[in-house]
Amino acid sequence: MDSEKTYKLMGGIGAGDIVLGIVVLVTGITAGVMMIVNGARLLKGKTDLMF
């Protein structure tokens, strides 16, 4: 009985870890793309500055 509970618990935790990993991966990729886009915008706008 105890082994069956442990087996089911491990399955649920494993599935949760996979979902969490996918969420972290997507969030990281999104943040990276946003940083690249904003950096490119800053470099492009740098030529318009006059001091």
C-alpha positions, -999 to +999 in steps of 0.1 A: +000+000+000+027+025+010+047+018-022+017+025-044+012+059-027+049+067-032+047+057-068+017+079-075+033+108-056+065+106-076+045+106-109+027+137-099+058+155-088+076+145-120+048+159-141+048+191-121+085+195-125+082+192-163+055+218-164+075+242-142+106+237-164+086+246-195+072+277-179+107+288-168+121+281-202+094+302-220+098+330-195+135+331-200+132+331-238+106+359-236+128+380-213+158+375-236+140+385-267+126+416-250+161+426-238+175+422-273+147+443-289+150+470-263+188+471-266+185+474-304+161+503-300+184+521-276+214+517-300+192+529-329+180+559-309+215+568-298+223+584-332+194+609-327+208+624-295+226+657-296+243+673-266 
